[in-house]
């Protein structure tokens, strides 16, 4: 792990610890008004369930746990991971029937090939460019053959925004906006099969489109339904 990685983890952790309560109040359900986002999360859940196997699913960068809760409601055996201890505490309090733990996507405390799915919504935006390939390889490491990955992030051409205040608290958060094709190439380099690229127009009042990338770890297809669905998703755009 590089010094840069340590610095970004520390800044991200302390910043989200500082704003955890205000963030959870402001976004009690971050997908509540985003119908298309919810549909894509449901699609991911269907693919994981259709694959079978029963392995758990990780919500990486879970924050206060609202997406973890949604995946649980969709029938997945899910748990949440976040770099912020305060966010994990809030998620555990709000959703006591679910499991949350502190961890970093740069080094997940999980065995190889242990997850049937991994979802990271708007959490890789804080990862420096130099560290992102390693994060993607880590995602690949923990997925079982045939396991599914769903990433979401705001798009851009390599721009970076440094935020020093949120909700009245001093923070140091760097937001990185990336080209979906470049991120898709990183997934391919890590050995993941990119099945769909979906770009959604900005919400009202927002400036940037949101990209979703759906990828699959190579491996045997375990059901005819999953095989048909996987073939149908290749190179989809919206």
N, C-alpha and C positions, 0 to 999 in steps of 0.2 A: 504494500500500500504506500503510495507516494505522499510527500508532504502536502501537495495540493489537495489530495483526497482527504487527508486529516483536517485540513483547514475548512474545506467545504462542508464536511460532516459536522464539525463543531459549530460553524455558523448556522447551518440549517437547524441543528438540534436546539441550540439556545434561542434562536429566533422563534421557532414554533412553540417551544416551551413558554415563551413570554406571551404569545398571543393565543394560546390554546383555547381558553375559555371564551374569549371574544369571537374567535373563528367559529367555534361550535355553535354559538348563539346566532351568528350571522348566516351560517350555512347548516341548518339542522338536517337538510337533505339536499346535498349539492346537485343531485340529478332530478330534483322534484319538478322543475319547470322545463327540463330538457328531454322532450319526448323521444327524439332520435337517439340521444345518448342512452336512454333507458332501453330502447329497442336493441341497440348493439350489445349492451351488457346482457340482456336476455338471450340474444343469439349466442354469445359466448357460453352462457350457462347451458343452453341446449346442446351445444357441441360437446361440452365436457361430459354431460350426463349421457349423451348418446354413445360416446366412446366406451362407457362402462369402466370398470376397474375399481371404482370406489376410493381412489386416492384423494387426499385433501387438496384444497385449492387455497392459494395464498393471495390476499389482497395486500400488495406491497406499497407502502406509503398510504396507509389506511386512514390517517388522521383520526377524526372522532368516530369513525366506524360506520358511517351511513351506507357506504357501498358494501361493506362486509355484511351488514344487516340485510341489504337487498339480495345479495347472493345467497344468504341463508334462507330467505323467504322463497327463493327460486329453487330450493332443494339441493344446494351444494353443501358438502362438508367443508366449510370455509373457516379460515382464521385470518387475523390481521397482523401486520408487521409495520412498525413505524419507528423512525429514528428518534422521535421526541418522546421521552418518558411521560411528559404531561399529557400529550395526546393519547398515549396508550392508557393512562389512568382514566381519562375522560371516557374513552371508548369502552373500557371495562365496566365502568360505572353505569353507562347508558345501556349497555347490552350485556348484562351479566351472564347470559346463557352462552355467549360466544367467547372464544379464546383470542387474546391479543398479547403480543410481546414486543419488547424493544429490540430492534435490529436494523441493520443497514443492508441495502441492496448491493453494496459493494462486496459483501461477504455474508451471505445468508447462512444462518446457523441451522442448516437442513442437510440431510443426506443427499447424495446423488440420486437422481431418478426417483424422487419421492413424491412429486406433485402431479396431479392430473391436470392442473391448470394454474396459471399465474396471471393476475390482472394488476396493472400499474397505471392508474388514471391520474394524469397530470402530476406525477411525482418525479419522473426522469428529467423534468425541466430544470431541476436544481443541480443536475450532475454535470460537471465540466466536460467539455468535448473530449479531452484526453482520457477521461475515466469511463466514458460511455461504452466503448467496446468491451471493456472488462465487465461492466454491469450486464450487458447483453449476454456475454458468455456465462455469467453466473446464472441468469435466467435459464439458459439452455441446460446448464448442468443439473438443475434440480427438477426438470421436467422428465416424466416418464416418456418412453417412445409413444408417439401419438398424442402426447399432452398438448394443450392449447395455451397460447399466450395472447393477451390483449393489451396493447399500449394505447394511451391517448396523450396528446400534447398539443399545445398551441403551435401553429406553424410560423415559419419565417425563413430567412436566408442567412442564418447565422447570427442574427442580432442578439444582444444581451442587454438586460435591464437590471440595474442594481437598485434595490429598494431598501431604504434605511429607516422607514417608519410605516407601521401598519397598526390600525386600531389604537393609535395613541402611544404605542410602544416603540422603543428603539430596536431595530432589527438590522440584519445584514443578509438579505436574500437576493441571490442572483437567479434571474429567470432567463433561460436560454431557449430561443425559438428556432426550430429546425425544419429543413426541407424533408417532407415525408419520404421522398425517394432515397435520400441519403441515410435515413434511419432504417428504411427497408433493406438497403444494401448491407448495413451493419448486421441486421438479423440474418441475412443470407450468409454473410461471412462467418457467423457463429454456428452455422449448421441448421438454422431454422428455415422452414419452408413458408414463405409469405403467401398467405391465401387470399387476403383482401386488403385493399387500401381504400379508406373512406374519408373524404374531406367534407366537413360540414361548414356551412357559411357561419360567420360570426353571429352571436346572439345580439339582440338589440342593445345598443350602447357599447358593444365590444368592438375591438379593432381587428382581431386576428381569427382566421378560420381555425377549426379544431380538426386534427387528424387522428384517425383510429387505424392501427395496424393490427391485423389478425394473423398470427403465425402458428405453425404446428411443428413440433419436434418429429423428425422422421421416425417411422415405426409402423407396425402392422395396423391396418384398419380393423377395428373389432366388431363393426356391425355394418350391414348394408346401408342403413340409414345414414350413418356417419360418412360412409364412402360417397354416397350421392350428394350429401350436403357439402363435403369438402371440395368435391369437384366443381360444384356450382358456385363456390365462393371465390375461385381463383380469379385474381385481377379484377375484382368488382370495384366500381367507383360510384360515388354519389355526390 
